[in-house]
Amino acid sequence: MPKIKTNRSAAKRFKVSSSGRLKRSKAFKNHILTKKRAKRKADLAQSVMVHESDEKRMQRLLVMR
């Protein structure tokens, strides 16, 4: 049986925190930034934890069983 490969697109999007949960960055921070207020852009720059309902699926993509 071959080894299970890590999904490379997921590996680039998610990082594992020290507690073992998955961190992700927020969307909508790449372009068309002139119409967005400074407070909104600062909030979009922060990373957040993946929601617990999605975490199991993301871990399966990262082969973290």
N, C-alpha and C positions, 0 to 999 in steps of 0.2 A: 504494500500500500504506500503510495507516495506521500510526501509531507504536504500539509496544507499550507498554501501560500497566503501571506498577508495581502489584503487589498491595498494597493499602493496609494490610491487616491484617498482612502480613509486614513492611512498612516500619515499623510501630509496635512490632513485637516484636524486631527485630534491628537492631543497629548495626554499622557497619564499623569494625574496629580500625585502628590505624596501619599494621599489617603487611598489611592487606587481608583478614584473616580476619573471620568474623562472630561477634559477641558476642550472647549471650542471657542472660536472667535465669532463675533457677530457679523452679519451680512450688511450690505449697503454702505460700505466705507471706502469703496474703490474709486468711483467717479461721480460726477454731478454733485460736487460738494459745495458749490457756491450758494445754492438755495437752502442748505442745511445749516442750522444755527450751531454755534460753538459748543453749547451744552450737549446737543444731540450727537455731534461728532465725537466729543469726549466720551460720552456714554457708549458709543459704538466701538470705541477703541479698546474697551475693557473686555477681557475674556470671561466666559461664564461656564458653569458645569452643564453637561448634557443632562437633559431631563431624564428622570429615572424610568419613565415608560419607554424611552428610546435606547437606554444604555445597554441593554442586553443585545439588541441588534447590532449596535456599533462595536461591542466587544467581539461579537462573532466575526465581523469583518476584519478586526485586528488580531484574530486568533489568540485571544487572551483567556483561554479556558482553564 
